[in-house]
């Protein structure tokens, strides 16, 4: 009887318990319609360490972190950016023509009297020519640094010194602006971001001068070697020559851009390995157009037909352009600033910083 009464009291007590209030889930703010989607889900930071700090958690709503890319793009479009390219090699290898072809405009050694039908004058001194190029609303101040007829003299001993001196002078100019107490908001950048070194299409091997130049200059600037006027070589000659040049550069300890030590991750390494295997780029430059199969193409006319500059079956110009401009232009600038310039800056400040 007592047991039955206890069970009844317990049942009565349980029936009096009010279930907890079910609260609705908070509404996740929607992403603004004007912001382009960048990912398929919420951002989840990766946990770092074992403590509470740095632990990741899913965001409850849209914040707008991903708009930083758009902000950077807008700022770059307003201010524009600089790119400085140097061309080095013997006279007559088509250095200026190739640069004009790369940027599809007459940017190298332009004069008021030069027309397409006139022969480009021979360089007699190191000088730079700047042009503002605009594409898709993005402005780029392109500076082409032309060099003397490198290696044309009877005595070519130490003939790379004027070029090396010029490169270091640009680092010094940037450093002096940087250490000013009241420095400019945006320091003019005249540093050489890329040096295209033109190899003569002999089909044999590199000259001692080529090796000495690249050995000295690869320490201070990003060097990209190219085989000029490669249409003078047969396909087999071109393949063998490229392999021979790569072996000679490796044997001499010369690292051209992109340097292996600066690969940031496996994806970088994979992409850059393909570029390193393709070097030196066998190229043809031309600012003349010809009619081929009903289309106007840039090319060099020969007795056998037209060598099309942008046809990958004819030469590696498009590979060089895509690499230098479309995928690695920003990296060329960053390696110049973070590696070559920083090396110069550290040495300069360590040697005699007080004289700046």
Secondary structure, DSSP 8 states (H G I E B T S, - for coil): -HHHHHHHHHHHHHHT----------------TTS----SS--B----SSSSTT---B-SS---GGGHHHHHHHHHHHH-EEEEEEEES-TTS-HHHHHHHHTTS--SS--TT--TTS------S-EEEEEEEEETTEEEEEEEEE---TT-SS--TTTTHHHHHHHHHHHHHHHHHHT-TT--SS-------EEEEEE---SS---HHHHHHHHHHTTTS-EEEEETTGGGS-HHHHHHHHHHHHHHHHHTT---SS-GGG--SHHHHHHHHHHHHH-SEE------EEEETTEEEEEEEETTEEEETT-TTT-SHHHHHIIIIIISHHHHHHHIIIIIIHHHHHHHHHHHGGG-
